[in-house]
């Protein structure tokens, strides 16, 4: 992003949770937004941790995710830069095929093992194991 220019919209998809100081990035972006410009942010929806707990698919204790955001703490960061949330969305965990690369031939044993494992998971945990709660929080903020 060229900090000498002004922008009408900036998008941050799955970025803020990886930064040591996400507020600094929001501060910098706020300086390059035109009046009435928009900032579209998408992050893991940490509010789901409060509802689901450690089994929430977005919760990971690692060096990759340094921050977790919910509507409240994201709103506080935005308000500190005279930005307010115009609209927000919560999205479910995407149903992603976990078969790996389709070009790779999976052995019969692996296919059978996978079918048994998935069947057991569904039996004990239900069909919605990976679809519990919302996974992503997307916010459209407007610069005042």
PyMOL commands that set and color helices and strands:
alter all, ss='L'
color gray80, all
select helices_A, chain A and resi 16-18+22-32+47-52+71-79+108-125
alter helices_A, ss='H'
color red, helices_A
select strands_A, chain A and resi 7-13+33-44+83-92+134-143
alter strands_A, ss='S'
color yellow, strands_A
deselect
rebuild
show_as cartoon
